[in-house]
Amino acid sequence: MMIFHVIGIANKTPSFTIEQQQVILNTAIFSGGKRHYKLVKNKLPENHKWIHIASPMADVFNAYQKANEPIVIFASGNPLFYGFSNTLQHKFPNAKIITTPYFSSIQLLANATNTNSNQLQTVSVHGRNWNAFDAILIQQKELIGVLTDTEKTPAIIVQRMLEYGYSNYEIIIGEDIEGDREQFHELTLIEASKRMFHPLNCVLLKKKFHRTIDFGIKDLDFIGLPNRPNMITKMPIRLTTLHLLEVINSNILWDIGFCTGSITIEAKLKNPNLEVIAFEKRQECERIIIENQKRFGVPGVKIIIGDFFEQDLSQFPKPDAIFIGGHGGKLEELFLKIHPFLKPETNIVINTVKENSIELFKKGCSKIGYSINNTHKISLDLHNTITLLKAKREIK
């Protein structure tokens, strides 16, 4: 069995407990980053071996496997908090991993600035995409901790917040915490967006007030296609559609023919963790959906412009739900196009005013083993009656 002792340390020469000292004295192989080695090398046995943690990580893991004896690994802060112990658990699920943590950088920042952290929720953008940050921002949590990196810096993070209208936060930044250049700053977002900070930093975002966005956004609040005010899924239809799509319980939504992006935007607002891939043929709609995203605070949508029938759908995650907002008159062909990429539980929803589209939807369903399990007809003011159809896979 592979055995790892993972010891969390501060950004300064550590003082080890008696138990940790005993483990270190009885170990020959150690590992960590270059910065960790500088901090601990004078406390290691004379003839120790050090495995540097650096890219490519495959070489590091190979070295661990070849060691054939226990390894002590030094990591920053709490190795179980977006840290290396989690990486080891994923890579070596059968290994014995003994972790002794230090404070995480976010904890140190909160403590140093006397910040009540009862409501603290933390996300990491360190070497990661924006998904988790976008989701927690849309939820407007009271206190958000962010682990940064050299690309997603405090200034870049703040610029993203301001771009999508989240000016309702103030920011606390900790630089080189417990290091020689330790500094703390409480700033406005505008101030932080214009400054550079020590590469070792982390962030707290404190909400000043709640930004209100309607549960059902008014149709006229959306930016629409020029001179085509009716080219939008109306709000009552939109909310019913989201219910039929089961967006609250979905992870992936394909919005085919997004137009203004009204379905996509309200879906993300209802489920901030939802990943949306939005398809649209008309080039001008890209600008419209982006402007609407910024207007209603919805970052993180993957926009695909071009003919849907020419897309390589294998590059996208399989959907839990599909909304068909447009099909270019090729509804049956669309079903055949999406069929190989459906999950057993994927549901498909369409809104239409045309009887012909209803019949084509039913025919398309039958070709891929789906059937209609929900139908609604809704009339709004003087508009034509809208038929909402939901299809699920037939259970045999």
C-alpha positions as semicolon CSV with decimal commas, in nm:
position;residue;x (nm);y (nm);z (nm)
1;M;0,000;0,000;0,000
2;M;0,125;0,348;-0,086
3;I;0,152;0,568;0,224
4;F;0,160;0,947;0,215
5;H;0,200;1,184;0,509
6;V;0,080;1,524;0,388
7;I;0,179;1,811;0,614
8;G;0,028;2,154;0,568
9;I;0,270;2,439;0,635
10;A;0,263;2,817;0,642
11;N;0,444;3,062;0,418
12;K;0,739;3,065;0,660
13;T;0,979;2,818;0,821
14;P;0,751;2,574;1,003
15;S;0,765;2,451;1,360
16;F;0,669;2,084;1,357
17;T;0,488;1,897;1,633
18;I;0,664;1,611;1,811
19;E;0,457;1,363;1,608
20;Q;0,549;1,532;1,282
21;Q;0,918;1,543;1,376
22;Q;0,909;1,170;1,444
23;V;0,752;1,099;1,103
24;I;1,011;1,318;0,930
25;L;1,305;1,150;1,107
26;N;1,177;0,806;1,003
27;T;1,126;0,900;0,637
28;A;1,377;0,916;0,353
29;I;1,166;1,050;0,066
30;F;1,001;1,391;0,069
31;S;0,810;1,597;-0,182
32;G;0,669;1,943;-0,240
33;G;0,717;2,257;-0,444
34;K;1,038;2,457;-0,471
35;R;0,907;2,711;-0,221
36;H;0,825;2,435;0,027
37;Y;1,174;2,287;-0,006
38;K;1,336;2,618;0,084
39;L;1,125;2,634;0,397
40;V;1,184;2,277;0,523
41;K;1,515;2,150;0,383
42;N;1,711;2,233;0,699
43;K;1,473;2,018;0,903
44;L;1,503;1,705;0,690
45;P;1,738;1,404;0,742
46;E;2,081;1,451;0,588
47;N;2,051;1,190;0,311
48;H;1,694;1,260;0,214
49;K;1,554;1,241;-0,139
50;W;1,327;1,521;-0,267
51;I;1,065;1,483;-0,541
52;H;0,975;1,825;-0,681
53;I;0,606;1,879;-0,750
54;A;0,605;2,045;-1,091
55;S;0,470;1,988;-1,441
56;P;0,435;1,739;-1,592
57;M;0,252;1,585;-1,298
58;A;0,267;1,240;-1,460
59;D;0,641;1,235;-1,381
60;V;0,571;1,320;-1,017
61;F;0,314;1,042;-0,982
62;N;0,549;0,794;-1,150
63;A;0,819;0,884;-0,900
64;Y;0,576;0,824;-0,614
65;Q;0,486;0,482;-0,749
66;K;0,850;0,384;-0,788
67;A;0,941;0,492;-0,435
68;N;0,795;0,179;-0,274
69;E;0,811;0,338;0,072
70;P;0,625;0,609;0,268
71;I;0,656;0,966;0,141
72;V;0,617;1,290;0,335
73;I;0,468;1,570;0,126
74;F;0,469;1,934;0,228
75;A;0,183;2,149;0,098
76;S;0,055;2,499;0,160
77;G;-0,218;2,557;0,418
78;N;-0,483;2,288;0,442
79;P;-0,405;2,015;0,185
80;L;-0,769;1,899;0,202
81;F;-0,895;2,246;0,103
82;Y;-0,849;2,263;-0,276
83;G;-0,515;2,105;-0,198
84;F;-0,277;1,822;-0,274
85;S;-0,438;1,561;-0,049
86;N;-0,745;1,578;-0,271
87;T;-0,523;1,527;-0,576
88;L;-0,365;1,220;-0,417
89;Q;-0,704;1,073;-0,326
90;H;-0,814;1,107;-0,686
91;K;-0,492;0,965;-0,833
92;F;-0,428;0,691;-0,579
93;P;-0,769;0,593;-0,435
94;N;-0,626;0,289;-0,253
95;A;-0,339;0,476;-0,087
96;K;-0,324;0,555;0,283
97;I;-0,312;0,934;0,317
98;I;-0,252;1,094;0,657
99;T;-0,307;1,470;0,644
100;T;-0,216;1,721;0,914
101;P;-0,344;2,061;0,801
102;Y;-0,242;2,417;0,868
103;F;-0,479;2,711;0,824
104;S;-0,594;2,772;0,468
105;S;-0,503;3,106;0,314
106;I;-0,869;3,207;0,317
107;Q;-0,892;3,133;0,690
108;L;-0,578;3,337;0,752
109;L;-0,720;3,628;0,553
110;A;-1,049;3,620;0,741
111;N;-0,872;3,599;1,076
112;A;-0,626;3,879;0,995
113;T;-0,905;4,114;0,888
114;N;-1,141;4,020;1,173
115;T;-1,399;3,899;0,921
116;N;-1,696;3,699;1,050
117;S;-1,672;3,385;0,839
118;N;-1,994;3,212;0,950
119;Q;-2,141;3,257;0,601
120;L;-1,816;3,213;0,410
121;Q;-1,828;3,004;0,093
122;T;-1,508;2,951;-0,104
123;V;-1,435;2,872;-0,466
124;S;-1,108;2,830;-0,651
125;V;-1,009;2,970;-0,990
126;H;-0,650;2,855;-0,936
127;G;-0,576;2,662;-1,255
128;R;-0,950;2,617;-1,306
129;N;-1,223;2,761;-1,528
130;W;-1,475;3,023;-1,416
131;N;-1,769;2,783;-1,364
132;A;-1,772;2,765;-0,985
133;F;-1,703;3,137;-0,947
134;D;-1,978;3,231;-1,192
135;A;-2,227;3,008;-1,011
136;I;-2,159;3,148;-0,666
137;L;-2,163;3,503;-0,802
138;I;-2,506;3,455;-0,962
139;Q;-2,627;3,328;-0,624
140;Q;-2,489;3,647;-0,464
141;K;-2,358;3,478;-0,151
142;E;-2,292;3,706;0,144
143;L;-1,921;3,630;0,176
144;I;-1,719;3,465;-0,100
145;G;-1,360;3,346;-0,067
146;V;-1,164;3,311;-0,390
147;L;-0,836;3,127;-0,440
148;T;-0,662;3,309;-0,727
149;D;-0,371;3,239;-0,959
150;T;-0,133;3,445;-1,173
151;E;-0,385;3,470;-1,459
152;K;-0,711;3,505;-1,269
153;T;-0,579;3,783;-1,048
154;P;-0,789;4,003;-0,817
155;A;-0,805;4,269;-1,090
156;I;-0,924;4,018;-1,352
157;I;-1,180;3,873;-1,111
158;V;-1,316;4,219;-1,034
159;Q;-1,330;4,315;-1,400
160;R;-1,545;4,006;-1,465
161;M;-1,777;4,102;-1,179
162;L;-1,819;4,457;-1,305
163;E;-1,870;4,341;-1,664
164;Y;-2,176;4,143;-1,550
165;G;-2,308;4,412;-1,318
166;Y;-2,200;4,277;-0,979
167;S;-2,084;4,607;-0,832
168;N;-2,260;4,523;-0,506
169;Y;-1,949;4,381;-0,338
170;E;-1,639;4,516;-0,173
171;I;-1,312;4,326;-0,175
172;I;-1,051;4,225;0,081
173;I;-0,716;4,107;-0,056
174;G;-0,437;3,932;0,132
175;E;-0,090;3,939;-0,025
176;D;0,192;3,700;0,062
177;I;0,013;3,603;0,385
178;E;0,265;3,521;0,662
179;G;0,545;3,603;0,419
180;D;0,798;3,887;0,411
181;R;0,569;4,104;0,195
182;E;0,243;4,042;0,378
183;Q;-0,018;4,311;0,319
184;F;-0,396;4,338;0,351
185;H;-0,624;4,569;0,156
186;E;-0,992;4,655;0,187
187;L;-1,089;4,819;-0,142
188;T;-1,377;4,906;-0,367
189;L;-1,405;4,694;-0,678
190;I;-1,305;4,988;-0,895
191;E;-0,990;5,042;-0,690
192;A;-0,897;4,673;-0,705
193;S;-0,956;4,657;-1,081
194;K;-0,671;4,903;-1,139
195;R;-0,404;4,751;-0,914
196;M;-0,148;4,472;-0,927
197;F;-0,079;4,249;-0,628
198;H;0,180;4,000;-0,507
199;P;0,135;3,674;-0,703
200;L;0,060;3,489;-0,377
201;N;-0,278;3,629;-0,283
202;C;-0,637;3,538;-0,205
203;V;-0,960;3,732;-0,191
204;L;-1,273;3,784;0,015
205;L;-1,581;3,940;-0,147
206;K;-1,829;4,098;0,096
207;K;-2,177;4,177;-0,031
208;K;-2,295;4,531;0,045
209;F;-2,649;4,492;-0,086
210;H;-2,847;4,239;-0,288
211;R;-2,885;4,301;-0,658
212;T;-3,248;4,234;-0,752
213;I;-3,322;4,047;-1,075
214;D;-3,685;3,954;-1,145
215;F;-3,777;3,586;-1,110
216;G;-3,945;3,619;-1,448
217;I;-3,770;3,890;-1,649
218;K;-4,001;4,129;-1,834
219;D;-3,993;4,075;-2,210
220;L;-3,919;4,441;-2,283
221;D;-3,617;4,435;-2,052
222;F;-3,434;4,206;-2,294
223;I;-3,240;4,347;-2,585
224;G;-3,404;4,192;-2,890
225;L;-3,359;4,164;-3,261
226;P;-3,391;4,508;-3,427
227;N;-3,746;4,578;-3,550
228;R;-3,865;4,232;-3,435
229;P;-3,998;4,286;-3,080
230;N;-4,203;3,965;-3,083
231;M;-3,901;3,741;-3,152
232;I;-3,869;3,632;-2,790
233;T;-4,017;3,355;-2,580
234;K;-4,269;3,545;-2,367
235;M;-4,216;3,544;-1,993
236;P;-4,506;3,312;-1,888
237;I;-4,414;3,073;-2,171
238;R;-4,049;3,098;-2,071
239;L;-4,111;3,003;-1,708
240;T;-4,334;2,711;-1,807
241;T;-4,066;2,598;-2,051
242;L;-3,802;2,602;-1,777
243;H;-4,031;2,389;-1,561
244;L;-4,076;2,137;-1,842
245;L;-3,701;2,133;-1,908
246;E;-3,645;2,051;-1,538
247;V;-3,353;2,294;-1,529
248;I;-3,336;2,286;-1,149
249;N;-3,239;1,917;-1,163
250;S;-3,021;1,937;-1,475
251;N;-2,648;1,977;-1,523
252;I;-2,629;2,041;-1,898
253;L;-2,875;2,232;-2,119
254;W;-2,860;2,267;-2,496
255;D;-3,051;2,573;-2,616
256;I;-3,090;2,526;-2,992
257;G;-3,179;2,852;-3,167
258;F;-3,129;3,087;-2,872
259;C;-3,214;3,416;-3,055
260;T;-3,211;3,675;-2,770
261;G;-3,094;3,419;-2,513
262;S;-3,400;3,457;-2,289
263;I;-3,432;3,083;-2,214
264;T;-3,058;3,045;-2,157
265;I;-3,041;3,345;-1,924
266;E;-3,340;3,255;-1,710
267;A;-3,224;2,893;-1,693
268;K;-2,884;3,000;-1,551
269;L;-3,052;3,234;-1,304
270;K;-3,272;2,950;-1,179
271;N;-2,980;2,703;-1,163
272;P;-2,644;2,886;-1,148
273;N;-2,456;2,554;-1,166
274;L;-2,624;2,467;-1,496
275;E;-2,385;2,446;-1,792
276;V;-2,555;2,591;-2,100
277;I;-2,443;2,542;-2,459
278;A;-2,639;2,789;-2,670
279;F;-2,661;2,740;-3,048
280;E;-2,773;3,001;-3,301
281;K;-2,735;3,039;-3,676
282;R;-2,771;3,418;-3,696
283;Q;-2,444;3,600;-3,635
284;E;-2,615;3,915;-3,501
285;C;-2,762;3,716;-3,213
286;E;-2,418;3,666;-3,057
287;R;-2,396;4,035;-2,968
288;I;-2,755;4,033;-2,841
289;I;-2,715;3,736;-2,605
290;I;-2,386;3,873;-2,468
291;E;-2,547;4,211;-2,398
292;N;-2,839;4,038;-2,228
293;Q;-2,600;3,823;-2,022
294;K;-2,429;4,137;-1,896
295;R;-2,760;4,314;-1,836
296;F;-2,893;4,033;-1,613
297;G;-2,567;3,912;-1,456
298;V;-2,526;3,576;-1,627
299;P;-2,165;3,488;-1,714
300;G;-2,049;3,146;-1,822
301;V;-2,262;3,055;-2,126
302;K;-2,092;2,870;-2,413
303;I;-2,214;3,034;-2,735
304;I;-2,193;2,848;-3,066
305;I;-2,270;3,049;-3,381
306;G;-2,336;2,872;-3,712
307;D;-2,561;2,616;-3,872
308;F;-2,653;2,361;-3,604
309;F;-2,654;2,081;-3,862
310;E;-2,287;2,148;-3,938
311;Q;-2,174;2,132;-3,573
312;D;-1,962;1,849;-3,431
313;L;-2,179;1,775;-3,128
314;S;-1,933;1,519;-2,992
315;Q;-1,720;1,804;-2,854
316;F;-1,995;1,910;-2,611
317;P;-2,111;1,739;-2,292
318;K;-2,428;1,534;-2,338
319;P;-2,740;1,726;-2,235
320;D;-2,986;1,651;-1,959
321;A;-3,231;1,885;-2,133
322;I;-3,273;2,031;-2,481
323;F;-3,483;2,330;-2,577
324;I;-3,563;2,364;-2,947
325;G;-3,614;2,733;-3,011
326;G;-3,544;2,706;-3,382
327;H;-3,491;2,432;-3,635
328;G;-3,485;2,594;-3,977
329;G;-3,772;2,381;-4,100
330;K;-3,572;2,060;-4,045
331;L;-3,722;1,932;-3,724
332;E;-3,713;1,561;-3,810
333;E;-3,350;1,592;-3,922
334;L;-3,269;1,770;-3,596
335;F;-3,388;1,469;-3,395
336;L;-3,162;1,240;-3,597
337;K;-2,874;1,484;-3,545
338;I;-2,905;1,489;-3,165
339;H;-2,999;1,124;-3,118
340;P;-2,644;0,984;-3,067
341;F;-2,575;1,241;-2,794
342;L;-2,878;1,192;-2,572
343;K;-2,865;1,047;-2,223
344;P;-3,132;0,796;-2,118
345;E;-3,298;1,070;-1,911
346;T;-3,261;1,363;-2,154
347;N;-3,586;1,554;-2,202
348;I;-3,669;1,765;-2,508
349;V;-3,902;2,067;-2,514
350;I;-4,036;2,279;-2,799
351;N;-4,274;2,576;-2,817
352;T;-4,464;2,630;-3,140
353;V;-4,770;2,797;-3,290
354;K;-4,778;2,582;-3,606
355;E;-4,972;2,255;-3,626
356;N;-4,719;2,132;-3,880
357;S;-4,437;2,172;-3,626
358;I;-4,636;1,975;-3,371
359;E;-4,673;1,686;-3,615
360;L;-4,305;1,701;-3,715
361;F;-4,203;1,704;-3,347
362;K;-4,409;1,391;-3,286
363;K;-4,259;1,219;-3,594
364;G;-3,908;1,313;-3,485
365;C;-3,974;1,170;-3,140
366;S;-4,096;0,841;-3,280
367;K;-3,782;0,802;-3,490
368;I;-3,556;0,808;-3,182
369;G;-3,776;0,620;-2,936
370;Y;-3,922;0,925;-2,762
371;S;-4,286;1,005;-2,689
372;I;-4,480;1,313;-2,577
373;N;-4,539;1,306;-2,203
374;N;-4,653;1,665;-2,145
375;T;-4,854;1,912;-2,355
376;H;-4,965;2,265;-2,269
377;K;-5,152;2,525;-2,471
378;I;-5,113;2,886;-2,354
379;S;-5,274;3,201;-2,496
380;L;-5,134;3,543;-2,409
381;D;-5,321;3,865;-2,490
382;L;-5,376;3,884;-2,867
383;H;-5,087;3,653;-2,953
384;N;-5,141;3,315;-3,118
385;T;-5,187;3,014;-2,891
386;I;-4,852;2,855;-2,804
387;T;-4,827;2,477;-2,774
388;L;-4,554;2,349;-2,541
389;L;-4,449;1,989;-2,597
390;K;-4,219;1,784;-2,378
391;A;-4,077;1,450;-2,489
392;K;-3,906;1,178;-2,290
393;R;-3,756;0,846;-2,387
394;E;-4,010;0,568;-2,406
395;I;-3,979;0,314;-2,126
396;K;-4,003;-0,042;-2,254
